[in-house]
């Protein structure tokens, strides 16, 4: 079963202590101790070496495995007591207070965070006073993340109002969440009841979210393999129509918001973007949004349809003048 982000973080922090005390521990024994599969453990071990040995980063953790045993080659680097500089203590305290205000955070997690914050304030001394004059508020994505994390933990269904760039519209849908993951942006992977298929949702495109009382019951699906994203995170169907958009410098945002096959640089700072969509007609609205910053060039019938839509829009404005 896929773990949520907070549970995985807890487990990986515990792994550091566990492995330091058990040099050469067997993979199967460690997986059994943590109640996870060996594949999940190997995934954690792939991430741990990216962590530094101190708050500022320092040397990376030197942990590897031969598939049977796990070896940690620099465990003593994390043995020294952590001593925080004033700026480090301030950053930690400000971040901790901000996280504690997240809506949807489990109460047990909030209480544990507040206890840890109080201990850190005592240890920080004068630096704690400086941190009290600073505050951080999360954008809406923070609340969405907390709601999704809670839904995964409590195995509850979600209701979303979600913006789809491919159709330039907001849709309402119910989703059985499977997991959270981050690849540049933070995503929810789940089973969409509207499309009756697995879908990936970018959290910053969620306009509204609610936890439902209905239990989440996604079908048995293999989580998307994130080890090779050379073909992109979102892969349209091979049956979808191919559309070519030529965007000027002011229209480069299309490559950020629309899943695409390729984006080729054009003279003057523009892009030729090739994408696929099951509903080419929906991209006429994209052409209107681009205005002078871009145009659809292929297929020819869609390009002409977009030009006609632009002419009709201009005529409507002239009638109002």
Backbone torsions as a table, in degrees:
resi	resn	phi	psi	omega
1	UNK	NA	134.3	-179.0
2	UNK	-70.3	132.6	179.5
3	UNK	-84.8	153.1	174.2
4	UNK	-80.0	171.5	-171.2
5	UNK	-63.5	-40.3	-177.5
6	UNK	-67.7	-43.3	178.7
7	UNK	-62.1	-39.8	179.9
8	UNK	-66.0	-38.5	178.0
9	UNK	-63.0	-44.9	177.4
10	UNK	-57.3	-45.8	-176.5
11	UNK	-63.7	-41.9	-177.4
12	UNK	-68.8	-34.3	175.2
13	UNK	-65.1	-39.4	178.0
14	UNK	-68.1	-33.7	179.0
15	UNK	-59.4	-37.8	-178.8
16	UNK	-58.2	-48.8	179.3
17	UNK	-66.5	-44.1	-177.6
18	UNK	-59.8	-47.1	-176.0
19	UNK	-72.8	-31.0	178.6
20	UNK	-64.4	-33.7	-178.1
21	UNK	-87.9	-6.0	-176.2
22	UNK	-135.1	71.3	179.4
23	UNK	-60.2	135.5	179.5
24	UNK	73.5	23.7	-178.2
25	UNK	-61.6	145.4	-180.0
26	UNK	-77.9	139.4	-178.2
27	UNK	-56.3	-46.3	-176.6
28	UNK	-64.7	-34.5	-179.8
29	UNK	-70.2	-41.0	-179.2
30	UNK	-67.4	-43.3	179.2
31	UNK	-60.5	-42.2	179.8
32	UNK	-64.6	-39.8	-178.1
33	UNK	-64.5	-32.7	-177.6
34	UNK	-97.5	-0.9	176.9
35	UNK	67.7	35.4	-179.8
36	UNK	-128.7	170.0	177.2
37	UNK	-80.3	162.5	178.3
38	UNK	-64.2	-34.5	177.8
39	UNK	-64.0	-40.7	177.6
40	UNK	-64.8	-38.5	178.0
41	UNK	-64.0	-44.6	179.4
42	UNK	-61.6	-37.1	177.6
43	UNK	-62.0	-42.2	176.4
44	UNK	-62.7	-41.6	-178.8
45	UNK	-66.9	-26.8	176.6
46	UNK	-70.5	-27.9	-179.0
47	UNK	-86.8	-36.1	-174.9
48	UNK	-55.4	-41.5	-179.6
49	UNK	-62.5	-12.8	178.2
50	UNK	-83.4	-6.4	-178.5
51	UNK	-89.0	142.0	178.1
52	UNK	-80.4	165.4	-178.5
53	UNK	-89.7	1.5	177.7
54	UNK	-145.6	173.7	-178.7
55	UNK	-60.0	-35.5	-178.3
56	UNK	-84.8	2.8	179.2
57	UNK	112.8	-70.6	178.5
58	UNK	62.2	-158.1	175.7
59	UNK	-70.7	153.8	179.9
60	UNK	-80.4	152.7	176.2
61	UNK	-64.9	129.1	-177.2
62	UNK	-100.8	82.6	-177.6
63	UNK	-120.5	132.7	175.8
64	UNK	-146.7	171.0	-179.9
65	UNK	-143.9	148.8	174.9
66	UNK	-98.8	12.8	-178.6
67	UNK	94.0	-18.1	179.3
68	UNK	-114.0	-45.0	-179.7
69	UNK	-126.0	160.3	-178.4
70	UNK	-115.6	131.3	-177.6
71	UNK	-122.2	132.6	176.3
72	UNK	-116.6	115.2	-170.7
73	UNK	-91.6	-14.9	179.2
74	UNK	-133.1	50.5	-177.1
75	UNK	-65.3	-27.4	-177.2
76	UNK	-69.9	-16.6	-179.0
77	UNK	-67.2	-20.3	179.3
78	UNK	-106.2	7.5	-176.0
79	UNK	-80.6	-25.7	-178.4
80	UNK	-69.0	143.9	179.6
81	UNK	-59.3	141.5	-180.0
82	UNK	-76.3	126.2	177.4
83	UNK	-120.9	118.7	-175.4
84	UNK	-95.2	134.0	170.7
85	UNK	-74.4	167.9	-176.8
86	UNK	-59.6	-41.8	-178.5
87	UNK	-69.3	-32.6	178.3
88	UNK	-67.7	-45.1	179.5
89	UNK	-62.9	-41.5	179.2
90	UNK	-61.5	-45.6	-179.7
91	UNK	-61.3	-43.5	179.9
92	UNK	-63.7	-43.9	-177.4
93	UNK	-66.8	-42.7	179.1
94	UNK	-63.1	-44.1	-179.8
95	UNK	-65.1	-41.8	-178.7
96	UNK	-63.0	-42.9	179.7
97	UNK	-65.4	-37.4	179.6
98	UNK	-66.3	-44.9	-179.6
99	UNK	-63.1	-35.5	-178.7
100	UNK	-64.5	-18.6	-179.7
101	UNK	-92.1	-2.3	-176.9
102	UNK	-61.0	129.3	174.8
103	UNK	-68.6	143.3	177.9
104	UNK	87.3	-6.1	178.5
105	UNK	-66.1	134.4	179.5
106	UNK	-59.9	138.4	-174.5
107	UNK	-61.3	-35.9	178.5
108	UNK	-64.8	-38.0	177.0
109	UNK	-67.5	-41.0	179.8
110	UNK	-62.6	-44.4	-179.4
111	UNK	-64.7	-41.2	178.5
112	UNK	-63.6	-39.3	179.6
113	UNK	-66.5	-41.0	179.7
114	UNK	-66.1	-37.2	177.2
115	UNK	-65.1	-43.2	179.4
116	UNK	-65.0	-37.3	179.1
117	UNK	-64.3	-41.4	179.1
118	UNK	-62.4	-40.8	178.0
119	UNK	-65.6	-39.4	179.7
120	UNK	-66.7	-38.5	177.8
121	UNK	-60.9	-40.9	179.0
122	UNK	-64.0	-43.7	-178.3
123	UNK	-70.8	-30.4	-175.8
124	UNK	-76.3	-24.1	178.3
125	UNK	63.9	-123.8	-176.1
126	UNK	-63.3	-30.6	-179.6
127	UNK	-61.2	-29.1	179.9
128	UNK	-63.9	-33.7	178.5
129	UNK	-64.0	-40.5	178.5
130	UNK	-64.2	-38.7	-177.8
131	UNK	-67.6	-27.3	-178.2
132	UNK	-69.1	-15.8	179.8
133	UNK	-91.3	0.6	179.3
134	UNK	-116.5	151.7	176.6
135	UNK	-149.4	153.2	178.7
136	UNK	-130.2	134.8	173.2
137	UNK	-118.5	140.7	-178.6
138	UNK	-84.6	146.1	170.7
139	UNK	-70.0	177.8	-175.4
140	UNK	-58.6	-27.3	-178.6
141	UNK	-59.7	-32.0	179.4
142	UNK	-62.1	-43.3	178.1
143	UNK	-68.0	-35.4	177.1
144	UNK	-64.6	-43.8	179.2
145	UNK	-58.2	-46.8	-178.3
146	UNK	-62.4	-40.3	179.6
147	UNK	-65.6	-42.2	179.5
148	UNK	-66.4	-43.6	179.7
149	UNK	-60.5	-40.8	178.4
150	UNK	-65.8	-41.0	179.8
151	UNK	-62.1	-40.4	178.6
152	UNK	-65.3	-44.1	-179.0
153	UNK	-63.7	-43.4	-176.2
154	UNK	-92.0	1.4	178.4
155	UNK	55.0	52.9	-180.0
156	UNK	-117.9	152.0	179.6
157	UNK	-77.5	152.6	179.2
158	UNK	-114.7	146.6	168.0
159	UNK	-108.2	130.1	-177.9
160	UNK	-124.7	145.1	161.0
161	UNK	-110.9	113.6	-165.0
162	UNK	-124.9	136.8	177.8
163	UNK	-88.5	124.9	178.6
164	UNK	-107.2	109.7	179.8
165	UNK	-61.9	-34.7	-177.3
166	UNK	-61.8	-28.4	180.0
167	UNK	-113.1	-4.5	-179.0
168	UNK	52.1	50.9	-178.7
169	UNK	-153.8	159.6	174.5
170	UNK	-95.5	133.2	177.0
171	UNK	-124.6	151.3	175.5
172	UNK	-104.7	134.1	-176.8
173	UNK	-154.3	155.5	173.4
174	UNK	-105.0	137.3	-173.5
175	UNK	-132.7	132.7	170.7
176	UNK	-91.4	108.2	-173.3
177	UNK	-71.0	145.3	177.4
178	UNK	-112.0	-49.7	180.0
179	UNK	-165.1	162.7	170.2
180	UNK	-104.3	144.3	172.2
181	UNK	-153.8	161.7	-178.3
182	UNK	-124.3	126.1	171.5
183	UNK	-138.9	86.8	-172.9
184	UNK	78.4	-61.4	172.1
185	UNK	-109.4	171.6	177.8
186	UNK	-98.1	134.8	-174.1
187	UNK	-126.3	151.8	168.7
188	UNK	-107.9	127.6	172.2
189	UNK	-106.2	130.4	-177.5
190	UNK	-163.8	178.9	179.2
191	UNK	-97.6	115.9	-176.9
192	UNK	-86.9	122.4	-179.3
193	UNK	-74.5	-21.9	178.7
194	UNK	-71.5	-46.8	-178.2
195	UNK	-95.6	-6.9	-176.9
196	UNK	52.0	49.9	-179.4
197	UNK	-158.8	163.8	175.2
198	UNK	-70.8	135.6	179.1
199	UNK	-137.4	155.5	177.1
200	UNK	-116.4	128.5	-176.1
201	UNK	-119.2	129.1	177.3
202	UNK	-83.1	127.9	-170.9
203	UNK	-62.9	-32.9	-178.4
204	UNK	-75.3	-0.8	175.3
205	UNK	-104.5	4.2	176.8
206	UNK	-84.3	113.2	-178.4
207	UNK	-81.0	-30.1	-178.8
208	UNK	-156.4	147.0	-177.4
209	UNK	-146.7	141.9	175.9
210	UNK	-140.9	142.7	171.7
211	UNK	-83.7	133.3	179.5
212	UNK	-100.9	160.0	177.7
213	UNK	-76.5	-20.3	-179.1
214	UNK	-65.3	137.4	178.3
215	UNK	-70.9	144.9	174.8
216	UNK	-75.1	130.6	-179.5
217	UNK	-139.4	63.6	178.7
218	UNK	-68.0	148.3	175.2
219	UNK	-66.5	165.5	178.1
220	UNK	-67.2	108.0	179.0
221	UNK	-127.4	143.6	178.3
222	UNK	-79.0	121.6	179.1
223	UNK	-55.5	144.0	-178.8
224	UNK	-57.9	135.3	178.7
225	UNK	-75.9	115.8	-178.3
226	UNK	-97.2	6.2	-177.1
227	UNK	-74.6	-22.3	179.9
228	UNK	-135.0	102.9	-179.1
229	UNK	-108.7	25.9	-178.1
230	UNK	-62.2	-25.6	179.8
231	UNK	-96.0	4.2	178.6
232	UNK	95.6	157.0	-178.8
233	UNK	-73.1	-44.3	178.9
234	UNK	-102.8	120.1	-177.0
235	UNK	-115.4	106.0	179.9
236	UNK	-62.9	162.9	178.2
237	UNK	-68.1	148.4	177.9
238	UNK	-65.7	-18.5	-180.0
239	UNK	-84.0	-9.6	-178.4
240	UNK	-69.6	150.8	-179.8
241	UNK	-73.3	142.7	178.9
242	UNK	-90.8	133.3	-179.5
243	UNK	-127.9	137.2	178.2
244	UNK	-113.3	127.4	178.5
245	UNK	-119.4	128.3	174.1
246	UNK	-104.1	114.8	-175.1
247	UNK	-113.8	139.6	173.8
248	UNK	-79.1	-176.8	-179.5
249	UNK	-54.4	-35.0	-179.7
250	UNK	-77.5	-6.2	-179.2
251	UNK	-113.3	12.9	-178.7
252	UNK	-64.0	-18.1	179.3
253	UNK	-60.6	-20.8	180.0
254	UNK	-58.9	-39.4	-179.7
255	UNK	-67.6	-22.9	178.5
256	UNK	-80.8	-37.9	-171.9
257	UNK	-96.5	-17.4	-177.0
258	UNK	-114.9	123.3	173.1
259	UNK	-56.0	133.7	-175.3
260	UNK	-144.1	159.1	178.7
261	UNK	-78.7	-40.4	179.9
262	UNK	-160.2	158.0	177.1
263	UNK	-137.4	114.8	-176.2
264	UNK	-106.6	135.2	179.9
265	UNK	-66.9	140.4	176.1
266	UNK	-115.1	155.3	176.0
267	UNK	-56.2	140.1	178.4
268	UNK	88.8	5.1	176.4
269	UNK	93.8	9.4	178.9
270	UNK	-89.6	-178.3	-180.0
271	UNK	-136.1	142.4	166.9
272	UNK	-103.2	110.9	-171.3
273	UNK	-108.5	124.8	177.7
274	UNK	-108.3	121.4	-179.2
275	UNK	-135.9	167.6	177.8
276	UNK	-125.6	145.5	-178.2
277	UNK	-148.7	144.1	176.2
278	UNK	-74.9	-12.3	-177.0
279	UNK	-135.2	79.9	-177.4
280	UNK	-56.6	-35.1	-176.9
281	UNK	-59.9	-28.3	-179.1
282	UNK	-65.2	-20.3	-178.3
283	UNK	-79.5	-5.0	173.7
284	UNK	-60.4	-35.2	178.2
285	UNK	-66.3	-32.5	175.7
286	UNK	-63.2	-43.0	179.8
287	UNK	-60.7	-40.1	179.1
288	UNK	-66.8	-37.9	178.7
289	UNK	-66.4	-37.2	-179.8
290	UNK	-68.3	-38.1	-178.6
291	UNK	57.5	-126.1	-178.8
292	UNK	-75.1	-7.4	-177.1
293	UNK	-86.9	1.2	178.9
294	UNK	174.1	172.2	-179.8
295	UNK	-156.4	155.1	173.0
296	UNK	-85.8	129.9	-179.5
297	UNK	-109.5	-26.1	179.2
298	UNK	-143.2	145.1	-3.4
299	UNK	-72.5	160.8	-173.0
300	UNK	-61.3	-39.5	-177.4
301	UNK	-67.8	-35.4	177.8
302	UNK	-70.7	-39.5	178.2
303	UNK	-60.0	-43.4	179.4
304	UNK	-67.7	-38.4	178.3
305	UNK	-62.2	-39.9	179.1
306	UNK	-66.7	-39.9	178.2
307	UNK	-64.3	-39.9	179.2
308	UNK	-64.9	-39.9	178.0
309	UNK	-62.9	-38.0	178.7
310	UNK	-66.4	-41.4	179.0
311	UNK	-62.7	-41.0	-179.0
312	UNK	-67.3	-37.4	178.6
313	UNK	-65.2	-42.4	179.0
314	UNK	-63.9	-40.8	179.2
315	UNK	-63.0	-38.9	179.1
316	UNK	-64.0	-39.4	177.1
317	UNK	-65.5	-39.4	-179.5
318	UNK	-65.3	-35.5	179.0
319	UNK	-65.5	-31.1	-179.5
320	UNK	-79.6	-20.9	-176.5
321	UNK	-70.1	NA	NA
